[in-house]
Amino acid sequence: MKKKDQELGKGIGPELSPFVPVCDAIANLFAPFAEVVLHDMASASVVYIAGNFSKREFGDPSNLEEIDFKPADVLIGPYEKTNWDGRRIKSISSVLRTASGKEVGVLCINVDVSVFENILLTLQTFVSLPATAGKLDSLFRDDWFERINSYIRHWTTSRGLNISDLSRAQKKELVQALADDGAFSGKNAAGYICRLLGMGRATVYNYLNGDAAKVAGGNSKQSALNKG
């Protein structure tokens, strides 16, 4: 506990003093992103602050009407606030009561989410891709590896699956779908599909009921993989 916080703690009554360690624990665990403010209902003022970044002080008015406080409330929020320096704050408040149910205080947890918003924006910028232009489409027109990758990604995501977790039955279903759409007609496509699914060619033949023509690219129909 910081010296300034200790000074604040001197003005806390016996009903609220047990919550001081709780304030410190939360603020220390989530430092430097969390501030915990303890309000006294009797004086309607701030009596303790841990992890202070709002620049509030002991004795400041609680202004509980700003969060639409009602004595019957248990939890209020989460709700949004704006810090003095413009940072966005996500807050939640808990009404503190005695064993008899008397409202004695409010404990408010304020979390600075601005840092995480910046991280999220950075990640979104990093992973975002431009819309596929005609030039790029022509670049991948004859790239069977890319076309197979896209097909498998669409097939798995549309079913909520991951290629690394496919069961034997799901692999069989995927192989048959790839064959039906002519995926094996590309040069070296069969070997590539076998590597992606961790299977040998013999297993693929077995999944296709021994239809070697499909694995060799004998399916002549216009397919989803051939379009573009």
Secondary structure, DSSP 8 states (H G I E B T S, - for coil): --HHHHHHHTT--TTTGGGHHHHHHHHHHTTTSEEEEEEETTTTEEEEEES--S---TT-B--GGGGT--TT-SEEEEEEEE-TTS-EEEEEEEEEE-TT--EEEEEEEEEE-HHHHHHHHHHHHHH------HHHHHHTTT-HHHHHHHHHHHHHHTTT--GGG--HHHHHHHHHHHHHTTGGGSTTHHHHHHHHHT--HHHHHHHTTT-HHHHTT---S--TTT--
